[in-house]
Amino acid sequence: MGIGREFVVFDTETTGMPPSGRLVEIGALKVRGGAIVDRFDRLVFPEAPIPQAVIAIHGITDAMVADAEDARAVVSEFLAWIGSAPLLGHNVSFDATVLAAECRRFNLNLPDNPTWCTLRASRGLLKRRSHSLQSLVAELGLPPAQHHRALADAQHTLNLWWRLCEVGGSEGRGSDAARGKNLSHYSPEDPRLEERDEMLREASLTGEAVDLAYRLASGRLSALRVSPRLFYRSGGHLWMEALCHEACFYKTYRLDRITGARPCPDAAPVAPRRFPTRRTGAAADGLADAEWLP
């Protein structure tokens, strides 16, 4: 069965790899009967600084997203916009995981849209040394344009899809090779925490702040006040995403480096700052209390 007459091609730009990486841009094209009938293009405030190494790739800076809505608002709007349409992307598992992580982060219902992947299809149909979107656009003579911005890459992906359908057939090998898992499959695991850490999960549900004793990567013990939000497993470790009250943006913390924690119900509320600043020298430990995963 093919992708159907109506589908959505989408792409995301982020601060890094999900689930810790945050959404900074989402772009999409709604296709019906072989024609583009609508577009979706939004910047997203990621509640944390965008790493310079990532800015060098997509060019999206902290200043560009300072006035943008956060992922709760943008992803909600996007999910309403796509409805039940199939989702097509290049390496769609990455973009689907980004969406799923943001849904989990903000307790949004994650739909069950089917996904399709031009990366999978190109690997099955084309003999190329590289199957990156940028390489395929150049080698196949597809229309040149900007890369590593979400809406532009969605257009590249659509052009590639049409070419792959010419090679393999829209209802044949092209579709078979491109079929992926449903969107709901990409939701990050909700890990089981040790008994000592359940207080942190409870704080994430109530919105209560917690005072931590946290051992930094340098070995130094640091006193931190955070508001926990998300727990996940990555690289063999359990991680907590939390709003750091000192830095006023979200960071990630390894649970096995928390040596003590106590509730702080009377803590003043804080919100992520819109122009995150970086620290240098001795103060850098405070920024990286989290082995900061972008």
N, C-alpha and C positions, 0 to 999 in steps of 0.2 A: 504494500500500500504506500502511495506517495505522500508527500508532505501536504498535498491538498491545494485548493484554489486560493485560499487566504492564509497567510502566515506573517510572522513578524521576524525581521532580521535585526539583531541587536548586538551591541558591544559595550563594554565597560572600561573605564580607566580607574585606577585605584592607587592607594598609598603603598601597596605591596601585595603579598600573597594572602589569600583568605585562609582561615577565617579571621586572622588578625588584621589583614589589610582592609582598609576602608574604601568605600565607594567615593569617588570624586567627580565622576561624569558618567552619564548613561545616554546613549544615542540609539535610535531605532527607526526602522522603516516598516510601515504596514503595507503589505503587498496583496493585491487582489486581482486575480485574472491576468497576471503578468504585468501589472502596472502598480507603481507606487501611489497610494491613495492618502497617506498621512505620514507625518514625521513626529518623532519625540526626541527632544534634545534638552538635557538639563545638567547643569553643574550641581554639585552636592557638597555641602560643608561636612568634612570628615571628622570633626570634633578632636582633631589632633594635627600637629604639623605634618606637612607633606615632605618626605625626605628629599634632599637635594638630588640624590642619585635617580629618584623616580621623576622628579621635575625635569631632569635632563632628557628623559624619554618622551614624556607626553607634553611637557611645557606648561602644565597647569600649576599655578603657584598658590600660596596661601591667600594672597590678596585677591586672586580671581574667584575664590570660593567663599570669601569672608561674608558676603551678603546672601549666599545661597541658602536654600532650605536644607535641613538635615535629611538623612536617608529615610527616616520614618515617613516624612511627608512625600519625598520624591518617589520612593519605592511603592508606597500606597497608590500614588497617582499612576505610576507605570503599570502596576498590576491591574488596575481598573481599565487602563487604556488597552492592554493586550487582550483582556477577556480570556477566552479559552483557546486562543490561537496557538498553533505550534510555534516554537521559538527556534530560529536558526542562528548559529554563530560559528565563528572560526575558533576552534578549541572551546566549544560551547561549555564544556565541563567547568572551565575556569569562571566564565561569566555567570553560569548557573549557580556555582558555589558562592560567588560574591553576593548574588541576590538572596540566596537561601540564608547566608550568614546574617545579612542585614534584617531579614524577616525574623530570624531567631532573636537577634539583638533587641528588636523593638516589639516582640510578641505579635507580629503580623502573621495572618494566615497565609501559608505558602501553598499556592495552587498546584495542580497536577498536570500542567501543560506538557505535552510531548516536546522533546528537544531533538534537533538535527544539527549535524556538525560538518562543515565543509573541510575541516582538517582531516577527519576520518575518511571522508569521501575522496579527498585528493590523494591520500596515502593508498587508498584502494584502487584508484583509477589511473593515477599519473605516476610515471617514473621520474622522480626529481630528487636531487640531493637535499634540497631544502623545501619544506612544505610550510614555511612561514608565510603569512599573508602578504607581506611586503615582497618576498621573493616570487611568489606565484603571480602577483599582479604584474611584476616586471617581465617575468619569463613568458607569460601567456599573452602579453601585449594588451592587457586590460587597461581601461582608461586611467591615466596617471592622476594622482591627487595627493593631498596630505595624508600622512599615516600617523597612527597613535593618538588620534582624537576619535571619540566614540562614534559620532555620526558619520564621519568620513570612513572609518573602518567598517561600519555597517554597510555603507554603499559598496566598498570594495568586496565585502563578503557576498553581497547580493550579486555583483558582477561575476564573481568566481562561481557562485552557485549556478547561475545560468550557463556558464561555460561547462561546468561539470555535467550538467543535464544534457548538453549537446554531446558530450563524450560517452556518458553512460546511460542516458535516457532518464527522463524525469520520473518514470514509473518503473525503471529497471535497476541496473547496477548502481546508478548514481544515488537513488533513494535508499536502496538496501545498505549501501556502505555508509550513508550519512546518519542513519537512524540511531539516536541515543536514548538515554534513560529519561524518564519523566522528571520534571523540575523538582518535585517533592523528594526525589531520591538524594538530592545534593544537600539536604539539611544537615548541618554538623551534628555529630553525636552529642547527646547530653550526658557527660561523663558522671560516673558514680564517684562521689567524694568520700574521703575518709571521715570518720566521725568528728575529728577535731576541726574539719573544714566546713561542716554543715552550717555552722554559725555564719560563715561567709555567704553561703547560698541564701540563708534566711534574710541576711541584710540586702542581698540583691533583689529579693521579692518585696521587701518593705521600703526600700530606698534609704535605709539607715546607713550612716557612715560608720567606719571601723578604723580603729587605730592599730597599726601593724608594727611589729618588729620584723624587719626584712633584711636578709643578708644579700648584699649586692654581689655582682659577679667578681668584684675586686676583693670580696671577703669581708668588707666593712659592714657593720650592722647599722641600719638606718631606721629612724622612727618616721612613719608615714601615716597620713590620714587619707583614706580612700573611700569611695562609694562603689562597691562591687556591682557588676552588671551581667557579665557573661563568663561561662566556664567552658573550656574545650581542651581537647588533647591534640598535641602537635609535637613531632620530633621526639616521641617517647616520654614527654612530660605533660603534666596537667598545668593549664594556664588559667589565670583569672584576668579578665579585662575589667578595669575599674577607673573611675574618675579620680585623678590625683588632686587633692584639695590645694596643694601648694602650687603646682604648675598650672592647674585649671585646664587640663585636657586629659583624654583617656590614654592609659598606658596598659601594658600587659605585664603580669607578674607570675613567676613560677611558684606554684603552691608549695613545693618542697623547700623553698627558701624562706617561707614565712615561719618564723620561730615563735611568734606570739601574736595574739589578736584579741581585741576586746571591743564590744559595741560602744559607739559614741552617739547616743540618741540626741544629745543637745548640740551637736555640731551645726554651725551655720550653713545654710544651703549654698552651694556653688554651682556654676554653670560653665561649660567649656568656653574658653576665651576665643574670640573670633580672629585674633592675630597672634597665634602662638609665637613665642620668642624662644631662642635657643640660648643655652648657657655654655660657658667655657670654663676651663680650669677646674678648681675644686668643686664648683657648683654643678659640674656636669654629672656627677654621680646622682644628683637629685633628678635630673632629666632621665637618666638611664636606670633609675631604680628598677626598671623593668627590663633590662636587657632589651631595650625598647625595640619591639618588632614593628616595622612599619606596616 
